[in-house]
């Protein structure tokens, strides 16, 4: 609905004869425009940082940007985000991983969590075999998978 975000505040409703209808259209239009603004911090433009962003919309767009830029260095964070609580983030990250690697390990973003965990474990094992350290998901106590110790120290 991006066209709603471009609704002009000074839009003329002269074609509407009934003042109640005009008022209702202004209220609905104003609500739509208000819904287009974000209260979270804006995206940074850095794929690796945006994959960790607080806003799920930014994390989803960062996954798309990772594919567009062929950012294979983002694979560990894409794997991490397969555990995201937001279904859209999981979907975008799964598609990004499939496009970057050509594999999917049977992962479906809308499977029940216990089913997703099996595929995520396969992704983590695959990443470790590639020498990639996957950071733990937020609230996940397990250490980063892969050689080389702490993932945080290896970020640029």
N, C-alpha and C positions, 0 to 999 in steps of 0.2 A: 503494500500500500504506500509506496513512496510518493505517489501523486498526491496523497493527502497532506504530506509534509510541505508541499509547495502551495498549499491553499493560501491565498493572499488575504491579509487582514482587511484590506480596503475593497474587497470584492463587492460589487454592486448587486443588490438583489431587486433591482427595479422591475424585473420581469415577473416578480411574485406580487400578486394583487392583495393577498390576505396578509395583514401585518403579523398575525399569529404564526402563519407558516414561515414568514421571513425570519421571525425571532427564533423559531424552532430550528431552521436551517443554520442560523448563526451559532446557536448553542451546540448543535451537532458538529458543525465545522470546527468550532473552537475546541471542543473536546477531542476531535481527531488530531488537530494540530498539537494540542498539549500532550497527547499520547505519543507523538513522534520525538519528543525530546528525551534525552537520557539524563538520569541523575548521577550516573557513575562517571568515573574518570574517562577521558577519551582514549582511544587507541594510541599507542606510541609510534606505530609504524614499524617497529622491530618485531619480526615474526616470533622470535624466541621469547621476548617479553610478553607479547600479546597472547601467546598460547597459555600464559600463566595469569592473564588479566582477570580481575574480579567479575567483569561483565561477560555472561555467556555469549552475547552477540559478538563481542570482540574476539573471544576464543574461537568461535565458529569461523569468522572471517579470516582469522590468522591461519587456520587450517587450509582454507581456500588459497590464501596468499602463499603458503608453503608449497603448494602444488604449482601455482603459477610461476613461482621463482625456482622451481626444482630444488627446493631447500631440503636435501637429504639430511642435513645436520639437525633438522627439526624432528626427525623420526622418533627419538626418545620421548620428546614431549607429546607427540601425537599418540604414542602408545600409552603414556601416562593418562592422557585425556580420554581414553576409552573407558575409564572408570568415573568420568564426570557425572555429577548428579543430573545434569541437563541433557535430555535426549537429543536435542539438536546438535549440541557440542559433540556428543558421542557419534552421531551420524556423520557430521562434517569431518571429524578426525578419522573415522573408519574409511570414508571415501578417499580422503587424502592419502592414507597409508596404502590403500589398494592401488591408487594411481602412481604413487612413488615407488612401490615395491613390486607390484604385480601379484601380490598374494593377499589373502584375507583371513586365513586361519579359522574360517567358519564363524567369524564374529558378526553378530547382528546387534545393533544398538538398542533394539527394543525387546530383546530376549530378557527373561528374568535375570536378576543379578547373579544367581548361582550358575546359570548357564553362561552368562557373559564372562564370569571369572575364569572358566576353563579356557576360553579363547584368549583372554588377556594373558593368562599364564603362558600360553603358546607364543603369543607376541613377545612377552618378556624373555622367554627362552631363545627365541629367534634373534632378538636384539642382542642378547648376551653373546650368542654365537658369532654375531657380526662385530663384536667388540664395542657395542654401544651401551652406555649406562643409562638405564631408565630410572628417572627419579620417582620416588614414591608419590602416590596420589595424596591430596590433602586428607589428613586424618588417618593415613595408612602408616602403620608402625614399621613395616618391613623395610630393610635397607635397599638402596638402589641396586638393581641387578646389573651385573657386568663387571669387567675388570677395572681397576684403577681407582677404587675408593669412592669418595663422596662426589656426587654429581655436581653439586653447587660449585665446587672448586674448579670444575672443568668448563664451566660456562665462560664464554668470552666476555 
